[in-house]
């Protein structure tokens, strides 16, 4: 056994390269075998010196003109130098001497793809699949999958990967790739069957468990996906993507405490990411723990300070606690980046309105209405603000505009009625209230919130009572 085989190989390669240089310069040299030229080509190829590698292959072919291996290497270098037609000519010659080398078909495929001849590439590979088995057949299937990807025959990409896994269930490359293509093609049921069979034969294949879980997740079978992810992390406790996806599944089920637990595990296993902190913040937000939600949103901001929606989310936690000034500071950060986002303007308007800065609030709500005229939320906020600011006539005008823009949503009839009552136009207010009650009596509470004293009006009470006696409330 050699003491230092790596050093000996390096010295041997160094000697071969020196002899090759002697050949190029026309000096006396030792005879180089065919495999020596192959090693020299590989050396330059690894150094990305494709022109020198091509020259080495051509020099070798001068001494071994019938070497199919050197022809294949020459063709490979021609492809690297974008000489696709020449490469095909060399490969055709190489095939005359040895038609059983799988690299012939792979390199021909690369040439056809480079020449935008996908149909020829498919035909070639499908014919070649009948000639090979074992590792060589798998290589061809991977190549065919890439061709179908380039050809945008995405279901056939899935088919190729499925064939690979039927032959080699533990093939990691195919397992990783089929997870993406399952999601892309939506072939979740087939993926479930495939991976269940793999797991039956290889129960400790954590990638198969992960893919099974992802397929369940694609069908929105979140409980089943979580169970499968748990098997994946039981086999590989550092499988961070399994924890990540499990966290998403828990979120979908609104199991926020469980989601927090697994997402915190992701942070332990991988480098910090803003999306993970944001997701944890979302969970705390949903649980009503606004301080912890803020803490994690701010962690996300630290990693991604250009994401305006993170500042908006921090602002909403302050709004839940009625800390309007703090919310405004965060919204200002968000709006420095994206001033016209309707949600940001709506939130800013709410803050200003709660601080009784009605003129500013009306401007922000007006921005929302202009950008989304068919959306009821902007109109709702604008009209409520006008009523609180005691701009009753303008509120009435905006109610009419809102009804036109939103196909007469009943809430705006209620608001119109409220504006009329507050303007002292009782008769018109009663008419609008009756109309509103015929359409959506369930919205009465919002009408009363605008003006609780309205319940002291006997005519209003009569209208309400009329609908309570019937079937309408």
C-alpha positions in Angstrom: 0.0 0.0 0.0 1.3 3.4 -1.0 2.2 5.7 1.9 0.9 9.0 0.3 -1.1 8.1 -2.8 -2.4 11.7 -3.2 1.1 13.1 -3.3 2.3 10.4 -5.7 -0.7 11.1 -8.0 0.1 14.8 -8.0 3.7 14.1 -8.9 2.6 11.8 -11.6 0.2 14.4 -13.1 2.9 17.0 -12.9 5.2 14.7 -14.9 2.5 14.1 -17.5 1.9 17.8 -17.9 5.6 18.4 -18.4 5.7 15.7 -21.1 2.6 17.2 -22.7 4.3 20.6 -22.8 7.3 19.0 -24.5 5.0 17.6 -27.2 3.5 21.0 -27.8 7.0 22.6 -28.1 8.4 19.8 -30.3 10.9 18.7 -27.8 11.9 15.1 -27.1 9.4 13.4 -24.8 8.4 10.1 -23.4 5.5 8.3 -25.1 2.1 9.2 -23.5 -0.6 6.6 -23.3 -4.2 7.3 -24.3 -5.4 7.5 -20.6 -2.6 10.1 -19.9 -4.2 12.4 -22.5 -7.6 11.9 -20.8 -6.1 12.9 -17.5 -4.5 16.0 -19.0 -7.8 17.0 -20.6 -9.6 16.5 -17.2 -6.9 18.6 -15.5 -7.5 21.6 -17.8 -11.3 21.1 -17.7 -11.3 21.2 -13.8 -9.4 24.5 -14.1 -12.1 25.8 -16.5 -9.4 26.3 -19.2 -11.6 24.8 -21.9 -9.4 26.0 -24.8 -6.3 24.3 -23.4 -8.4 21.2 -22.6 -9.6 21.1 -26.3 -6.1 21.4 -27.5 -5.0 18.5 -25.3 -7.8 16.3 -26.7 -6.8 17.2 -30.2 -3.2 16.5 -29.5 -4.2 13.1 -28.1 -6.2 12.3 -31.1 -3.3 12.9 -33.3 -1.6 9.9 -31.6 -4.8 7.9 -31.0 -7.1 8.8 -33.9 -9.6 6.0 -33.1 -10.0 6.8 -29.4 -13.7 7.2 -28.8 -12.9 8.5 -25.2 -10.7 11.3 -26.5 -13.4 12.1 -29.1 -16.0 12.4 -26.4 -13.7 14.6 -24.3 -13.1 16.8 -27.4 -16.8 17.1 -28.0 -17.3 18.0 -24.4 -14.8 20.8 -24.8 -16.3 22.0 -28.1 -19.6 22.3 -26.2 -17.9 24.3 -23.5 -16.6 26.6 -26.3 -20.1 26.8 -27.8 -19.1 25.0 -31.0 -22.3 22.8 -31.0 -22.3 21.6 -34.6 -18.7 20.6 -34.5 -19.3 18.7 -31.2 -22.2 16.7 -32.9 -19.9 15.8 -35.8 -17.2 14.5 -33.4 -19.8 12.6 -31.4 -21.2 10.9 -34.6 -17.6 9.7 -35.3 -17.1 8.5 -31.7 -20.3 6.5 -32.0 -18.9 4.5 -34.9 -16.1 3.2 -32.6 -18.1 2.8 -29.4 -21.9 3.2 -29.3 -22.2 2.0 -25.7 -20.9 5.0 -23.9 -23.7 6.8 -22.1 -21.8 10.1 -22.3 -22.3 10.1 -26.1 -26.0 10.5 -25.6 -25.7 13.0 -22.7 -23.4 15.3 -24.7 -25.5 15.0 -27.9 -28.5 16.0 -25.8 -26.6 19.1 -24.5 -25.8 20.0 -28.1 -29.4 19.6 -29.3 -30.6 21.7 -26.4 -28.1 24.4 -27.1 -29.3 24.5 -30.7 -32.9 24.7 -29.5 -33.7 21.2 -30.9 -35.6 19.8 -27.9 -37.6 17.3 -29.9 -34.3 15.7 -31.2 -33.0 15.6 -27.6 -36.1 13.8 -26.3 -36.1 11.3 -29.2 -32.4 10.5 -28.6 -32.8 10.0 -24.9 -36.0 7.9 -25.1 -34.2 5.6 -27.5 -31.1 5.5 -25.3 -33.1 4.4 -22.3 -33.8 1.1 -23.9 -30.1 0.5 -24.3 -28.9 1.1 -20.7 -29.7 0.0 -17.2 -28.4 0.7 -13.7 -26.6 4.0 -13.0 -26.3 4.8 -16.7 -30.1 4.6 -17.1 -30.6 6.9 -14.1 -28.2 9.4 -15.6 -30.2 9.4 -18.8 -33.5 9.8 -16.9 -32.0 12.8 -15.1 -30.9 14.2 -18.4 -34.3 13.6 -19.9 -35.9 15.4 -16.9 -33.8 18.4 -17.6 -34.8 18.4 -21.3 -38.5 18.2 -20.4 -37.9 21.1 -17.9 -36.3 23.1 -20.7 -39.2 22.1 -23.0 -41.8 23.1 -20.3 -43.2 19.6 -20.3 -43.4 19.7 -16.5 -45.5 16.6 -15.9 -43.0 14.6 -17.8 -40.2 15.9 -15.5 -42.2 14.4 -12.6 -42.6 11.1 -14.6 -38.8 10.9 -15.1 -38.1 11.4 -11.4 -40.7 8.9 -10.5 -39.1 6.3 -12.7 -35.7 7.1 -11.1 -37.1 6.5 -7.6 -38.8 3.3 -8.7 -35.4 2.0 -9.7 -33.4 3.7 -6.9 -35.7 4.7 -4.0 -32.9 6.2 -1.9 -31.6 8.5 -4.7 -31.2 11.8 -2.8 -31.1 14.0 -5.9 -34.3 12.6 -7.2 -36.0 12.8 -3.8 -35.1 16.5 -3.4 -36.2 17.3 -6.9 -39.5 15.5 -6.9 -40.6 17.4 -3.8 -40.4 20.6 -5.9 -42.1 19.1 -8.9 -44.9 17.6 -6.9 -45.7 21.1 -5.6 -45.3 22.6 -9.0 -47.5 20.1 -10.9 -49.9 19.5 -8.1 -49.5 15.7 -8.4 -49.8 15.2 -4.6 -51.8 12.0 -4.6 -49.2 10.2 -6.8 -46.4 11.6 -4.7 -48.1 10.2 -1.6 -48.4 6.7 -3.1 -44.8 6.8 -4.3 -43.3 7.9 -1.0 -45.5 5.5 1.1 -44.1 2.7 -0.9 -40.5 4.0 -0.4 -41.1 4.3 3.3 -42.6 0.7 3.5 -39.2 -0.5 2.1 -37.0 2.1 3.7 -38.7 3.4 6.9 -35.7 5.5 8.0 -35.5 7.6 4.8 -36.1 11.0 6.3 -36.4 12.7 2.9 -39.1 10.3 1.8 -41.0 11.2 5.1 -40.5 14.9 4.3 -41.8 14.5 0.8 -44.8 12.6 2.0 -45.5 15.4 4.5 -45.2 18.0 1.8 -47.6 16.2 -0.4 -50.2 16.0 2.4 -49.6 19.7 3.0 -50.2 20.3 -0.7 -53.7 18.7 -0.3 -54.3 20.8 2.9 -54.2 17.6 5.0 -52.3 19.4 7.7 -52.7 16.9 10.5 -51.3 14.1 8.4 -48.5 16.3 7.1 -47.5 17.2 10.7 -47.4 13.5 11.6 -45.1 12.8 8.7 -42.8 15.7 9.5 -42.5 14.4 13.0 -41.2 11.1 11.6 -38.7 13.0 9.5 -37.3 15.0 12.5 -37.3 11.8 14.6 -34.9 10.3 12.1 -32.9 13.5 11.6 -33.4 15.9 14.6 -31.5 18.6 12.7 -33.8 18.6 9.6 -34.6 22.3 9.7 -36.8 22.4 6.6 -39.1 19.8 8.2 -39.5 22.0 11.3 -40.1 25.0 9.0 -42.8 23.3 7.0 -44.3 21.9 10.2 -44.5 25.4 11.6 -46.5 26.4 8.5 -48.9 23.5 8.9 -49.5 24.4 12.6 -50.2 28.0 11.5 -52.8 26.8 9.0 -54.4 24.9 11.8 -54.2 28.0 14.0 -52.2 26.0 16.6 -50.0 29.0 17.3 -48.2 27.7 20.4 -47.1 24.6 18.5 -46.0 26.7 15.6 -43.9 28.9 17.8 -42.2 25.8 19.3 -41.1 24.3 16.0 -40.2 27.7 14.4 -37.9 28.4 17.3 -36.3 25.1 16.6 -35.6 26.3 13.0 -33.8 29.3 14.5 -31.6 27.0 16.6 -30.7 24.9 13.6 -30.1 27.4 10.8 -29.0 31.0 10.4 -31.6 33.6 11.4 -34.1 34.6 8.8 -36.6 37.4 8.7 -39.5 35.2 7.5 -39.1 32.9 10.5 -39.1 35.8 13.0 -42.1 37.3 11.2 -44.0 34.0 11.4 -43.3 33.7 15.1 -44.4 37.3 15.5 -47.6 36.5 13.7 -48.3 33.6 16.1 -47.8 35.8 19.2 -49.9 38.4 17.5 -52.8 35.9 17.1 -52.4 34.8 20.7 -52.8 38.4 21.8 -49.2 38.7 23.2 -48.5 42.0 21.4 -45.2 42.6 23.2 -43.7 39.3 22.1 -45.1 39.8 18.6 -43.4 43.2 18.4 -40.1 41.7 19.7 -40.1 39.2 16.9 -41.2 41.6 14.2 -38.4 43.9 15.2 -35.9 41.0 14.9 -37.2 40.5 11.4 -36.8 44.2 10.7 -33.2 44.0 11.8 -32.5 41.3 9.2 -34.6 43.0 6.5 -35.0 46.7 7.1 -36.3 47.4 3.6 -39.5 45.3 4.1 -42.2 47.9 4.8 -44.9 45.4 5.8 -42.8 44.5 8.9 -43.1 48.1 10.2 -46.8 48.0 9.4 -47.1 44.8 11.5 -45.3 46.4 14.4 -47.7 49.3 14.1 -50.7 47.1 14.3 -49.5 45.6 17.7 -49.3 49.1 19.1 -52.8 49.9 17.7 -54.2 46.8 19.5 -52.9 48.4 22.7 -54.1 51.9 21.7 -50.6 53.2 21.6 -51.4 55.5 18.7 -48.2 57.7 18.7 -45.9 54.6 18.7 -48.0 53.1 15.9 -47.7 56.3 13.9 -43.9 56.2 14.1 -43.8 52.7 12.7 -46.3 53.6 10.0 -44.1 56.5 9.0 -41.2 54.1 8.5 -43.4 51.9 6.3 -44.7 54.8 4.3 -41.3 56.2 3.7 -40.8 53.2 1.5 -44.3 52.7 0.1 -46.5 55.7 0.6 -49.5 54.6 -1.4 -50.3 51.2 0.1 -54.0 51.3 1.1 -53.5 49.3 4.3 -50.8 51.7 5.6 -53.0 54.7 4.8 -56.0 53.1 6.5 -54.0 52.3 9.6 -52.5 55.8 9.7 -56.0 57.3 9.4 -57.3 55.1 12.3 -54.4 56.4 14.5 -55.0 60.0 13.6 -58.7 59.6 14.1 -58.2 58.1 17.6 -56.0 61.1 18.4 -58.8 63.3 17.2 -56.6 64.7 14.4 -59.6 64.4 12.1 -58.3 66.5 9.2 -55.2 64.4 8.8 -57.2 61.2 9.2 -59.6 62.3 6.4 -56.6 62.8 4.1 -55.4 59.3 4.7 -58.8 57.7 4.4 -59.3 59.7 1.2 -56.1 58.1 -0.2 -57.6 54.7 0.5 -60.8 55.5 -1.3 -59.0 56.9 -4.3 -56.8 53.9 -4.7 -59.5 51.3 -4.0 -62.9 52.9 -4.8 -64.8 49.6 -4.8 -63.4 48.5 -1.5 -65.8 49.1 1.4 -63.2 49.4 4.1 -61.9 52.8 3.0 -65.4 54.3 2.6 -66.4 52.9 6.0 -63.4 54.5 7.8 -63.8 57.8 5.9 -67.5 58.2 6.8 -67.0 57.2 10.4 -64.3 59.8 10.7 -66.4 62.5 9.1 -69.2 61.7 11.6 -66.9 61.8 14.6 -65.5 65.1 13.3 -69.1 66.4 13.1 -68.9 67.0 9.3 -72.4 65.6 8.9 -73.3 67.0 5.5 -70.0 65.8 3.9 -70.5 62.5 5.6 -73.9 62.2 3.9 -72.4 63.1 0.5 -69.7 60.4 1.0 -72.4 57.9 1.9 -74.0 58.5 -1.5 -70.7 58.2 -3.3 -69.9 55.0 -1.3 -73.2 53.4 -2.3 -72.6 54.2 -6.0 -69.0 52.7 -5.8 -69.9 49.6 -3.9 -73.3 48.5 -5.4 -75.3 49.9 -2.5 -73.8 48.0 0.4 -76.4 48.2 3.2 -73.8 49.5 5.8 -73.7 52.8 3.9 -77.5 53.2 4.0 -77.2 52.9 7.8 -74.4 55.5 7.8 -76.4 57.7 5.5 -79.3 57.5 8.0 -77.0 58.3 10.9 -75.7 61.4 9.1 -79.2 62.6 8.4 -80.2 62.2 12.0 -77.1 64.0 13.2 -77.9 66.8 10.7 -81.3 67.2 12.2 -83.0 65.6 9.2 -85.1 63.2 11.2 -87.7 62.3 8.6 -85.1 61.5 5.9 -83.1 59.6 8.5 -86.1 57.4 9.4 -86.7 56.6 5.8 -83.1 55.5 5.2 -83.1 53.5 8.4 -86.2 51.6 7.4 -84.6 50.9 4.0 -81.4 49.7 5.7 -83.4 47.4 8.1 -85.1 45.8 5.2 -81.7 44.9 3.6 -79.4 44.0 6.6 -80.9 44.3 10.1 -77.8 42.6 11.5 -75.9 45.8 10.9 -78.0 47.8 13.3 -75.3 47.6 16.0 -72.9 49.7 13.8 -75.6 52.3 13.3 -76.2 52.6 17.0 -72.4 52.8 17.8 -72.2 56.0 15.7 -74.9 57.7 17.8 -76.0 55.8 20.9 -78.5 58.6 21.8 -80.5 57.6 18.8 -82.2 54.9 20.9 -84.0 57.7 22.8 -86.0 58.4 19.6 -89.3 56.6 19.8 -89.8 56.5 16.1 -86.4 54.7 15.7 -87.4 52.3 18.5 -90.7 51.5 16.6 -88.8 50.7 13.4 -86.4 48.4 15.3 -89.3 46.8 17.2 -91.1 46.1 13.9 -88.2 44.0 12.7 -87.7 42.3 16.0 -91.3 41.1 16.0 -91.0 39.7 12.6 -88.3 37.3 11.3 -85.8 40.0 10.4 -83.6 40.3 13.4 
